[in-house]
Amino acid sequence: MTDMDPSRTPPMPADTRALGAIGEVFQDSSADREVPRRQVRSWAMWDWATQPFNSVILTFVFVSLYLVSDTFLPADIAALAKDDPVKERALADLSSGYGLISTLAGILILLVAPVLGQLADRAGRKKRWLLVTTVLLALVQFSLFFVFADPVYFWYGAIMVSIGAVISEIAGVNYNALLVSVSTPRTVGRVSGLGWGLGYIGGILALGIVISLTFADWFGMDTSGGLAYRLIAVGCAVWTVVFSIPLFLNVPEPPARGGTPQRINILAAYRELIRDIVRLFHEHRPTFWFLVASAVYRDGLAGVFAFGGVLAAVGFGFSPNEVMIFGIAANLVAGVSTIIAGRLDDRFGARAVIVTSLTGLVVIAFAVFALHDGGKAPFWAGGLLLCAFVGPAQAASRSLLARVTPAGMQGEIFGLYATTGRVASFISPAMWTLFIALFGATYWGILGIALVLLAGLVLLLFVRLPRHVRPS
């Protein structure tokens, strides 16, 4: 832990402008400060606390093995053979229906994330907002207990899962904004990578617990009516509550924007938001264009995990246990690669990590699609390679934004980061749904996600970001 922990940081060069806008962020808080290890670990534990929602609920278990399974098909269609075209089409309809709800739910974030971030910046209440949204995320997971194994509950389940995804992203606005409280310019990359890495490792443990319960046949418990999956959702909710506590106890609240807490009404917040966006375009143009480019490729990254479990189960015929075992392997690969990439981020720059990761993702996604007829083996190999690149791209994006964020605007900029992501959040679900609808098979959705990643990579290559300077 010592080599990853930024608790001891050597003095920074006097000219912090060489570091880009992040130099301004840390200038007032003493660049040679020591960040207590407890604060770093407590901040990173929030990723650990909320990862089961992403790994277990969204990707590998609840959605892919339960919500879009034949459990929610009419009885006569569910009774058909697995390779029957009618059943394949019905399962594809569930997949595309879930994608549609995800698209519609994503729109909810468009008008609120930057304003909430701005209000938190001005009031100095990032932790308070994070507490509220973390509690709401736990409640959404508890609500999934009532998604009974009946087709009439499909839309309720899809809506609640999608609302949870939106709440998770709103929570991430203030969580990401706290990154500057627990890192320095020299260590922001590795701290960001540590958070993502611990999140993936937490996903491994959560999936391992689920698999052990499955192999133990739930110790003879009657799991009819989808009870096993509903209890898994409750377990994820408890996990979120318990492991998020250290952040709220140990991580300090950053000072309010401008140094003095301010109150501002919603209408004024929107007017201020428009002024800030215009100012961002004129005064911090690289940050502005990075927000635009990252919105596209981050939606592609989200698509990899949002639909990866569905693809394994429906497109490549993985059994439930195979999907969960693959999920453990995927989180392990993603966690290790993300922690390693955090160090490469600090050394070579976040942009280099992102470009390399996106290039690898595009090539491998097309390869997995082309090798679909090869059965499960291509998905095992290609899927794990995809996961090796997703985590580093996500963590490096967060650290890069921290580096180019104007001082005192962390919450608002990360709110815009979430909002621009949601502005583009319809792209991956729409491309996934479109390709499946056109060709009638779930595995065609791979092409849709690959094209989104490629578009994001091309846009990023045109963004002129400050040259990376490694702090001495």
Secondary structure by P-SEA (a helix, b strand, c coil): ccccccccccccccccccccccccccccccccccccaaaaaaaaaaaaaaccccccccccccccccccccccccccccccccccaaaaaaaaaaaaaaaaaaaaaaacccccaaaaaaaaaaaccaaaaaaaaaaaaaaaaaacccccccccaaaaaaaaaaaaaaaaaaaaaaaaaacccccccccaaaaaaaaaaaaaaaaaaaaaaaaaaaaacccccccccaaaaaaaaaaaaaaaaaaacccccccccccccccbbbbbcaaaaaaaaaaaaaaaacccaaaaaaaaaaaaaaaaaaaaaacaaaaaaccccccaaaaaaaaaaaaaaaaaaaaaaaaaaaaccaaaaaaaaaaaaaaaaaaaaaaccccaaaaaaaaaaaaacaaaaaaaaaaaaaaaccccaaaaaaaaaaaaaaaaccaaaaaaaaaaaaccccccaaaaaaaaaaaaaaaaaacccccccccc
